[in-house]
Amino acid sequence: MSGRFEILTTPIDGLRILQRKPIGDSRGYLERLFCMDELQGLVPGKRIEQVNHTLTAGRGTVRGLHFQHPPHAETKFVHCLRGEVFDVAVDLRRGSPTFLHWHAEVLDADNHRTFVIPEGFAHGFQALADECEMLYFHTATYRQEAEGGLNAQDPRLAIRWPLPVAGLSPRDAAHPFIDANFAGVVA
C-alpha cells in the first residue's frame, strides 16, 4: 500500500488496478490520479507523454480494441470521470501464458479505480451509461503508423460484453478477426 494508491493485481500478470484513496470532508474531496514518485514501479524508465479525454454519448457503445505496435507501445492509465464503463484489456504478448486472455473492470466516478494497461495489451471499453467521460494517461505518443486493432466481436476472444454491442466506429468495426497466424506482439 502506497500513499494515495493501493496497487491491486488481476488474474493476468502485469495488468493492475489502482485503487485511488481520495481525501475528503463535507466540502468534497481531492483525489490524486497519478504520481510518478508513487507509481514509477509500474512504468520503470517511462513517463507520461500524452493525456487524452473522451466522451462517449450512448450506452452500449464499444470503443476499441486498440494497441500500438513496438517501438511505440504504451502503458495506459485509464480513469472514468463520469458514467460507468466495462473496461477490457486483452493480453497480446507473444509467448505469454495468458496470450489472448482478457480481463475487464467496471470503472465509474464513484469507485475511484484506475485500470493500468501495460505494453502488449489491446484496450477497449463499453459504455454502461450515457455520457461517459474517460481520461487516459499514456507513456507514449500516439503514432498512426504504429496503430493496431482487434475486432471487439471476435469469437476467438469471446468477450462477454454486458450489453449488446452498439455504436462501433467504422474503423473499429473493420478491425480484423484474429487468424491462426497471429503470434502476438513483442512487449
C-alpha positions in Angstrom: 0.0 0.0 0.0 1.4 3.3 -1.0 0.4 6.9 0.0 -2.6 7.7 -2.3 -2.9 4.4 -4.1 -3.4 0.7 -3.4 -2.0 -1.4 -6.3 -4.2 -4.4 -6.9 -3.4 -7.4 -9.1 -5.6 -9.1 -11.6 -5.6 -12.7 -13.0 -3.3 -11.5 -15.8 0.3 -10.8 -14.9 1.3 -7.2 -15.3 -2.3 -5.9 -15.5 -3.1 -3.8 -12.5 -5.8 -1.8 -10.8 -5.0 1.4 -8.8 -7.5 1.9 -6.0 -7.2 5.6 -5.5 -7.7 7.0 -2.0 -9.4 10.4 -2.1 -9.1 12.7 0.9 -12.4 14.3 1.7 -14.6 16.2 4.0 -18.0 17.9 4.0 -16.9 20.1 1.0 -16.0 17.2 -1.3 -12.6 15.5 -1.9 -9.2 15.8 -3.5 -8.0 12.8 -5.4 -4.6 12.1 -6.9 -4.9 10.5 -10.4 -1.2 9.9 -10.9 2.1 10.4 -9.1 5.4 9.4 -10.7 7.1 9.0 -7.3 4.5 6.5 -6.1 3.9 4.7 -9.4 7.3 4.6 -11.1 7.4 0.8 -10.4 4.5 0.3 -12.8 6.3 2.2 -15.6 10.1 1.8 -15.0 12.1 4.2 -17.1 9.0 5.7 -18.7 7.0 8.9 -18.1 3.6 10.2 -19.1 3.8 11.5 -22.7 0.2 12.1 -23.6 -3.2 12.7 -21.9 -6.5 12.1 -23.7 -10.0 12.8 -22.7 -13.0 11.1 -24.4 -16.8 11.5 -24.2 -18.9 8.5 -25.3 -22.5 9.6 -25.7 -24.5 6.4 -25.9 -25.0 3.5 -23.6 -23.8 0.2 -25.2 -21.2 1.9 -27.4 -18.0 0.0 -27.7 -14.7 1.7 -28.4 -11.7 -0.4 -29.3 -9.9 -2.8 -29.1 -6.7 -0.6 -29.7 -3.0 -1.0 -29.2 0.3 0.4 -30.6 3.0 -1.8 -32.1 6.5 -1.5 -30.7 8.6 0.6 -30.6 5.6 2.9 -29.9 3.9 0.5 -27.5 2.4 2.3 -24.4 1.2 1.8 -20.9 -2.2 3.4 -20.3 -3.7 4.6 -17.0 -7.5 4.6 -17.7 -9.9 6.6 -15.5 -13.6 7.0 -15.7 -14.6 10.6 -14.7 -18.4 10.3 -15.4 -20.7 7.5 -16.1 -19.8 3.8 -15.9 -17.8 1.6 -18.3 -16.9 -2.1 -18.7 -13.2 -1.6 -19.4 -11.3 -4.5 -21.2 -7.7 -5.4 -21.7 -6.6 -8.3 -23.9 -3.1 -9.9 -23.5 -1.3 -9.8 -26.9 2.2 -10.5 -25.5 3.9 -13.1 -27.6 4.7 -16.2 -25.5 2.6 -15.1 -22.5 0.8 -17.9 -20.7 -2.3 -15.7 -20.8 -2.0 -14.9 -24.5 -5.4 -13.7 -25.9 -7.0 -13.8 -22.4 -9.0 -10.8 -21.4 -9.8 -9.2 -18.1 -12.4 -6.5 -17.5 -13.1 -4.0 -14.7 -16.1 -1.8 -14.2 -14.8 1.8 -13.8 -17.0 4.7 -12.7 -16.6 8.0 -11.0 -17.6 6.6 -7.6 -15.3 3.5 -7.3 -12.1 5.6 -7.7 -10.3 2.9 -9.7 -7.7 3.3 -12.5 -7.0 0.4 -14.9 -3.3 0.2 -15.6 -2.9 -1.5 -19.0 0.8 -2.3 -19.9 2.5 -2.5 -23.2 1.5 -5.6 -25.1 -2.2 -5.3 -24.4 -5.2 -4.2 -26.5 -7.7 -2.0 -24.8 -11.4 -1.1 -25.3 -14.5 -0.4 -23.3 -18.3 -0.4 -23.4 -20.3 2.5 -22.0 -22.7 1.2 -19.4 -24.4 4.6 -19.2 -25.0 7.6 -21.4 -22.4 10.4 -21.4 -19.3 8.5 -20.2 -16.1 10.6 -19.8 -12.8 8.9 -19.7 -9.3 10.2 -19.1 -6.2 8.3 -20.3 -2.6 8.9 -19.4 -0.2 7.3 -22.0 3.6 6.5 -21.7 4.0 7.0 -25.5 2.6 9.5 -28.0 0.1 8.1 -30.5 1.6 7.2 -33.8 -0.9 6.3 -36.6 1.7 4.1 -38.3 2.0 2.0 -35.2 -1.7 1.6 -34.6 -3.2 -1.9 -34.3 -6.6 -3.1 -33.5 -8.7 -6.2 -32.8 -12.4 -6.7 -33.6 -14.3 -6.3 -30.3 -16.7 -9.1 -31.5 -14.0 -11.6 -32.4 -15.3 -15.1 -31.4 -11.8 -16.2 -30.6 -11.7 -13.6 -27.8 -15.3 -14.2 -26.7 -15.5 -11.1 -24.7 -18.7 -11.1 -22.7 -19.9 -7.5 -23.2 -22.6 -6.8 -20.7 -24.8 -5.0 -23.2 -25.5 -5.6 -26.9 -22.5 -4.1 -28.8 -23.6 -0.8 -30.4 -22.0 2.3 -31.8 -18.9 0.8 -33.3 -17.0 3.3 -35.4 -16.3 2.3 -39.0 -12.6 1.9 -38.1 -13.3 -0.3 -35.1 -15.9 -2.4 -37.0 -13.3 -3.0 -39.7 -10.6 -4.4 -37.4 -10.0 -8.0 -38.4 -10.7 -11.1 -36.5 -7.6 -12.9 -35.2 -6.4 -15.6 -37.6 -4.3 -18.7 -36.9 -1.1 -16.9 -37.9 -1.4 -14.1 -35.3 1.5 -14.6 -32.9 1.0 -11.5 -30.8 3.3 -8.6 -30.2 6.7 -8.3 -28.5 6.2 -6.4 -25.3 
